[in-house]
């Protein structure tokens, strides 16, 4: 089963790399720019997670084929992006898929590192969102993380559900599936119906007598 998680994680890397390369295509970057954005999008969250948990060297140093995979994703998008009429829409849904997979993978990694439940949930959310945050900042776009849409909340909910199942001694495979489905469903509904959490609205101050 560990081998299955490895393949799923690689799929998540590929999907996030595609979302990064799509963002690069919108900015009309060169091939190096495509690879750079694709790579930081795919490895940013996992890198921060490993550093915070003291898991060094970080995952892509031990498994350099991850960088080659991001290069393949960048190359494919570089030549195929012109055929995609609405790259922004594809980017959003590719990001949602990566969000779900990385939330589950990050949760497993933190749990196996022996982190307490609250930290595990945080690391699941960090793994899922930090790469996209870097992508958006580098591409000078408003980060999805900071928009009104439900984003990091989806990853946190999915990770929390997985932690609950693990604490109840349920199979890790079940927790992984629930995390992916919950995260993607919540994020997908937010995309489809433009859902968002209530934003803070300042209240008028009291008039001084």
C-alpha positions in Angstrom: 0.0 0.0 0.0 2.9 2.3 0.6 3.8 2.0 -3.0 0.3 3.1 -4.0 0.8 6.2 -1.8 4.1 6.9 -3.6 2.3 6.8 -7.0 -0.5 9.0 -5.8 2.0 11.5 -4.4 3.8 11.5 -7.8 0.4 12.2 -9.4 -0.1 15.1 -7.1 3.3 16.4 -7.9 2.5 16.2 -11.6 -0.9 17.9 -11.2 0.5 20.8 -9.2 3.4 21.1 -11.7 0.8 21.4 -14.4 -1.0 24.1 -12.5 2.2 26.0 -12.1 3.1 25.6 -15.8 -0.4 26.8 -16.8 0.2 29.9 -14.6 3.5 30.4 -16.4 1.8 30.2 -19.8 -0.6 33.0 -18.8 2.5 35.1 -18.1 4.1 34.1 -21.4 7.3 32.9 -19.7 10.1 31.0 -21.5 10.7 27.3 -21.0 13.0 27.8 -18.0 10.3 29.9 -16.4 7.8 27.2 -17.0 10.0 24.6 -15.3 10.8 27.0 -12.4 7.1 27.8 -11.7 6.0 24.2 -12.1 8.7 23.0 -9.7 8.2 25.5 -6.9 4.4 24.9 -7.1 4.9 21.1 -6.9 7.5 21.0 -4.1 6.9 24.2 -2.1 4.4 22.8 0.4 6.2 19.5 1.0 9.5 21.3 1.4 8.1 23.6 4.1 6.4 20.7 5.8 9.7 18.6 5.9 11.7 21.5 7.2 9.2 22.3 10.0 9.0 18.7 11.0 12.8 18.3 10.9 12.6 15.7 8.2 15.9 16.4 6.3 17.0 16.1 3.6 13.6 17.1 2.2 11.7 14.7 0.1 12.8 15.9 -3.4 16.5 15.8 -2.4 16.1 12.1 -1.5 14.0 11.5 -4.6 15.3 13.7 -7.4 13.1 12.1 -10.0 10.4 14.5 -8.6 12.3 17.4 -10.4 12.4 15.4 -13.6 8.6 14.9 -13.3 8.0 18.6 -12.9 10.2 19.2 -16.0 8.0 16.8 -18.0 4.9 18.6 -16.9 6.4 21.9 -17.8 7.4 20.7 -21.2 4.0 19.2 -22.0 2.1 22.4 -20.9 4.6 24.6 -22.8 3.6 22.9 -26.1 0.0 22.1 -25.3 -1.2 25.2 -23.5 -2.1 27.1 -26.7 -4.7 24.4 -27.3 -6.4 25.1 -24.0 -9.0 27.9 -24.6 -9.6 28.7 -20.9 -6.3 28.1 -19.1 -7.5 29.9 -16.0 -10.4 27.4 -15.6 -8.1 24.5 -16.1 -5.6 26.0 -13.7 -8.2 26.3 -11.0 -9.4 22.7 -11.3 -5.9 21.3 -11.6 -5.0 23.2 -8.4 -8.1 21.7 -6.7 -6.9 18.1 -7.6 -3.4 18.9 -6.3 -4.8 20.5 -3.2 -6.7 17.3 -2.3 -3.9 14.9 -3.0 -1.3 17.0 -1.2 -3.5 17.5 1.9 -3.8 13.7 2.3 -0.1 13.1 1.6 1.0 15.8 3.9 -1.2 14.5 6.7 0.3 11.0 6.3 3.8 12.4 6.3 3.2 14.4 9.5 1.5 11.6 11.3 4.3 9.2 10.5 6.8 11.8 11.8 5.0 11.6 15.2 3.5 15.1 15.2 0.5 15.7 17.5 -2.9 15.8 15.9 -3.2 19.6 15.7 0.2 19.9 14.0 -0.7 17.0 11.6 -3.7 19.0 10.4 -1.6 22.1 10.0 1.0 20.2 8.1 -1.6 18.7 5.8 -2.9 22.2 5.0 0.6 23.6 4.6 1.6 20.8 2.2 -1.5 21.5 0.1 -1.4 25.2 -0.1 2.1 26.6 0.2 3.3 25.6 -3.3 0.3 27.4 -4.8 1.0 30.4 -2.7 4.5 30.7 -4.0 3.3 30.2 -7.6 0.8 33.0 -7.3 3.3 35.4 -5.6 6.0 34.7 -8.2 3.4 35.2 -11.0 2.2 38.5 -9.3 -1.3 37.2 -8.9 -3.6 37.4 -5.9 -2.9 34.1 -4.1 -5.8 31.7 -4.0 -4.9 31.3 -0.4 -5.9 34.9 0.3 -9.0 35.2 -1.8 -12.5 35.0 -0.4 -13.1 31.6 -1.9 -12.9 28.5 0.3 -9.3 27.1 -0.2 -7.1 26.4 2.8 -10.3 25.5 4.7 -11.0 22.7 2.3 -7.5 21.2 2.9 -7.8 21.7 6.7 -11.2 20.0 6.8 -10.0 17.0 4.7 -6.8 16.7 6.9 -8.8 16.9 10.1 -11.2 14.1 9.0 -8.3 11.9 8.2 -6.7 12.6 11.6 -10.0 11.7 13.3 -10.1 8.4 11.4 -6.5 7.7 12.3 -7.1 8.4 16.0 -10.0 5.9 15.8 -7.6 3.3 14.5 -9.2 3.2 11.1 -7.2 2.1 8.1 -4.9 4.7 6.7 -6.3 3.9 3.2 -9.8 4.9 4.4 -8.4 8.1 5.9 -6.6 9.0 2.7 -9.7 8.4 0.5 -11.9 10.5 2.9 -9.3 13.3 2.9 -9.0 13.5 -0.9 -12.8 13.3 -1.5 -13.7 15.8 1.2 -11.0 18.3 0.2 -11.8 18.1 -3.5 -15.6 18.2 -2.9 -15.4 21.3 -0.7 -13.0 23.1 -3.0 -15.1 22.0 -6.1 -18.3 23.3 -4.6 -16.6 26.6 -3.7 -15.4 26.9 -7.4 -18.7 25.9 -8.9 -20.9 28.1 -6.7 -18.4 30.9 -5.7 -18.8 29.9 -2.0 -16.7 31.8 0.6 -16.5 32.1 4.3 -18.0 35.3 5.8 -15.5 38.2 5.5 -14.8 40.6 8.3 -16.6 43.9 7.9 -15.6 46.8 10.1 -18.3 48.2 12.3 -18.8 51.9 12.8 -17.1 53.2 16.0 -19.1 54.6 18.8 -19.5 58.3 18.8 -17.8 59.9 21.7 -20.4 62.0 23.7 
